[in-house]
């Protein structure tokens, strides 16, 4: 198979063959770079999703804490009034 792929290069001058080799090397290098960047992108996307989950948990926790504080405040407001009603 490799031989058939290389067949089209037969009869080309050494200078042209060198240029083809340089271009093929550059293509290989760019493919590797693309793979590395794709991996980096996927890693960053995963990290972003993890951060979004943390932020969501934090927002829910803050809302829960706020609600708890409101209920606690209301309890201390309502209890003395209930005690007055009992007396």
The 8 nearest C-alpha neighbors of each residue, nearest first, counted from 0:
[[1, 3, 2, 4, 5, 6, 7, 8],
 [2, 0, 4, 3, 5, 6, 7, 8],
 [1, 3, 5, 0, 4, 6, 7, 8],
 [4, 2, 6, 0, 5, 1, 7, 8],
 [3, 5, 1, 2, 6, 0, 7, 8],
 [4, 6, 2, 3, 7, 8, 1, 9],
 [7, 5, 3, 8, 4, 9, 2, 1],
 [6, 8, 9, 5, 4, 3, 10, 11],
 [7, 9, 6, 5, 11, 10, 16, 4],
 [10, 8, 7, 11, 6, 5, 12, 16],
 [9, 11, 8, 12, 7, 13, 6, 16],
 [12, 10, 9, 8, 15, 16, 13, 14],
 [11, 13, 15, 14, 16, 10, 17, 9],
 [14, 12, 16, 15, 17, 11, 18, 10],
 [13, 15, 17, 12, 16, 18, 11, 19],
 [16, 14, 18, 12, 17, 13, 19, 11],
 [17, 15, 13, 19, 18, 14, 20, 12],
 [18, 16, 20, 14, 15, 19, 13, 21],
 [17, 19, 21, 15, 20, 16, 22, 14],
 [20, 18, 16, 22, 17, 21, 23, 15],
 [19, 21, 17, 23, 18, 22, 24, 16],
 [22, 20, 18, 24, 19, 23, 25, 17],
 [21, 23, 25, 19, 24, 20, 26, 18],
 [24, 22, 26, 20, 25, 21, 19, 27],
 [25, 23, 27, 21, 22, 26, 20, 28],
 [24, 26, 22, 28, 23, 27, 29, 21],
 [25, 27, 23, 29, 24, 28, 30, 22],
 [28, 26, 30, 24, 25, 29, 23, 31],
 [27, 29, 25, 31, 26, 30, 24, 32],
 [28, 30, 32, 26, 31, 27, 33, 25],
 [31, 29, 33, 27, 32, 28, 26, 34],
 [32, 30, 34, 28, 33, 29, 35, 27],
 [31, 33, 29, 35, 34, 30, 36, 28],
 [32, 34, 30, 36, 31, 35, 37, 29],
 [35, 33, 37, 31, 32, 36, 38, 30],
 [36, 34, 32, 38, 37, 33, 39, 31],
 [35, 37, 39, 33, 38, 34, 40, 32],
 [36, 38, 34, 40, 39, 35, 33, 41],
 [37, 39, 35, 41, 36, 40, 42, 34],
 [40, 38, 36, 42, 37, 41, 43, 35],
 [41, 39, 37, 43, 42, 38, 36, 44],
 [40, 42, 44, 38, 43, 39, 37, 45],
 [43, 41, 39, 45, 40, 44, 38, 46],
 [42, 44, 46, 40, 45, 41, 47, 39],
 [43, 45, 47, 41, 46, 42, 40, 48],
 [46, 44, 42, 48, 47, 43, 41, 49],
 [47, 45, 43, 49, 44, 48, 50, 42],
 [46, 48, 44, 50, 49, 45, 43, 51],
 [49, 47, 51, 45, 50, 46, 44, 52],
 [48, 50, 46, 52, 47, 51, 45, 53],
 [51, 49, 53, 47, 52, 48, 54, 46],
 [52, 50, 48, 54, 53, 49, 55, 47],
 [51, 53, 55, 49, 50, 54, 56, 48],
 [54, 52, 50, 56, 51, 55, 57, 49],
 [53, 55, 57, 51, 52, 56, 58, 50],
 [56, 54, 52, 58, 57, 53, 51, 59],
 [57, 55, 53, 59, 54, 58, 60, 52],
 [56, 58, 54, 60, 55, 59, 61, 53],
 [59, 57, 61, 55, 60, 56, 54, 62],
 [60, 58, 62, 56, 61, 57, 63, 55],
 [59, 61, 57, 63, 58, 62, 64, 56],
 [60, 62, 64, 58, 59, 63, 57, 65],
 [63, 61, 59, 65, 60, 64, 66, 58],
 [62, 64, 60, 66, 65, 61, 59, 67],
 [65, 63, 67, 61, 66, 62, 60, 68],
 [64, 66, 62, 68, 67, 63, 61, 69],
 [65, 67, 69, 63, 64, 68, 62, 70],
 [66, 68, 64, 70, 65, 69, 63, 71],
 [69, 67, 71, 65, 66, 70, 72, 64],
 [70, 68, 66, 72, 71, 67, 73, 65],
 [69, 71, 73, 67, 72, 68, 74, 66],
 [72, 70, 68, 74, 73, 69, 67, 75],
 [73, 71, 69, 75, 74, 70, 68, 76],
 [72, 74, 76, 70, 71, 75, 77, 69],
 [73, 75, 71, 77, 76, 72, 78, 70],
 [74, 76, 72, 73, 78, 77, 71, 79],
 [75, 77, 73, 74, 78, 72, 79, 80],
 [76, 78, 74, 80, 75, 79, 73, 81],
 [79, 77, 81, 80, 75, 76, 74, 82],
 [80, 78, 82, 81, 77, 83, 76, 75],
 [79, 81, 83, 77, 78, 82, 84, 76],
 [82, 80, 84, 78, 83, 79, 77, 85],
 [81, 83, 79, 85, 84, 80, 78, 86],
 [84, 82, 80, 86, 81, 85, 79, 78],
 [83, 85, 81, 82, 86, 80, 79, 78],
 [86, 84, 82, 83, 81, 80, 79, 78],
 [85, 83, 84, 82, 81, 80, 79, 78]]
